[in-house]
Amino acid sequence: MSNIRVCRPHKLGEESCQNIAEELLNKLVDKFGGNYQAVGSHYSYKHTAGVNAMVEPKPDELVVNVKLGIMARAFAPQMEAEMNKVLDDYLD
C-alpha cells in the first residue's frame, strides 16, 4: 500500500478551510471519480480502485492522508499533483 500525505498551514479559520476541503474533494471526484462524505468535521473520500483518503480541515492547517491500494498506485503522481495544485490555488 502506498500513502500520500499533504499538510498545508493557513490562516483562514476552520469554516473557510472546510470550504477549501470540499473544493479539493469535488476536484478529485471530477478528475478521478469516487465519492466523499462528511464524517464529523472531517471528510472521507473513496474510490473503488483502492483509494481511501481522509481530509481534515483544521483551524490552522489542512491535512490530507491518502492510502492507495495496488491498483491505484499508478494514480499517485497525478493525484498528488492535483491536490497540490488545488491547495496552491486556494492557500498560497
C-alpha positions in Angstrom: 0.0 0.0 0.0 1.3 3.5 -0.9 0.5 6.7 1.0 0.3 10.3 0.2 0.3 13.0 2.9 -0.2 16.7 2.2 -0.3 19.2 5.1 -0.8 22.9 4.5 -0.8 25.6 7.1 -3.3 28.5 6.7 -4.7 31.5 8.5 -8.3 31.2 7.1 -10.2 29.7 10.0 -11.9 26.4 10.2 -15.1 27.3 8.2 -13.1 28.6 5.2 -10.8 25.6 5.4 -13.8 23.3 5.2 -14.9 25.1 2.1 -11.5 24.5 0.5 -11.5 20.9 1.6 -14.9 20.4 -0.2 -13.5 22.2 -3.3 -10.5 19.8 -3.2 -12.7 16.8 -2.9 -15.0 18.0 -5.7 -12.0 18.3 -8.0 -10.8 14.8 -7.1 -14.2 13.4 -7.8 -14.4 15.3 -11.1 -10.9 14.2 -12.2 -10.7 10.6 -10.8 -14.2 9.6 -9.8 -15.2 8.1 -6.5 -17.2 9.9 -3.8 -16.8 11.6 -0.5 -18.9 12.1 2.6 -18.6 14.2 5.8 -17.6 12.3 8.9 -18.0 14.8 11.7 -15.7 17.7 10.9 -13.6 15.6 8.5 -14.2 14.1 5.1 -13.7 10.6 3.8 -13.0 10.1 0.1 -13.2 6.6 -1.5 -12.7 5.2 -5.0 -13.3 1.6 -6.0 -9.8 1.3 -7.4 -8.5 1.3 -3.9 -8.2 4.9 -2.9 -9.1 5.9 0.7 -8.5 9.4 1.9 -9.2 11.4 5.0 -9.3 15.2 4.6 -9.1 17.1 7.9 -9.8 20.8 7.8 -8.4 22.4 11.0 -8.4 26.0 12.2 -4.7 26.4 11.2 -4.0 23.6 8.7 -5.5 21.3 6.1 -4.3 17.7 6.3 -4.9 15.1 3.6 -3.9 11.5 4.1 -4.4 9.1 1.2 -3.9 5.4 1.1 -3.6 3.8 -2.3 -4.1 0.1 -3.0 -2.1 -1.8 -5.5 -4.4 -0.9 -8.4 -4.4 2.8 -7.6 -0.7 3.3 -7.2 -0.4 4.4 -10.8 -2.6 7.4 -9.9 -0.3 8.6 -7.1 1.7 11.2 -9.0 -1.4 12.6 -10.7 -3.4 12.6 -7.5 -0.7 14.3 -5.5 -0.1 16.9 -8.3 -3.9 17.7 -8.4 -4.1 18.1 -4.6 -1.1 20.4 -4.6 -2.4 22.4 -7.5 -5.8 23.0 -5.8 -4.3 23.8 -2.5 -1.7 26.2 -4.1 -4.6 28.0 -5.8 -6.5 28.5 -2.5 -3.9 28.6 0.2 -1.0 30.4 -1.3 
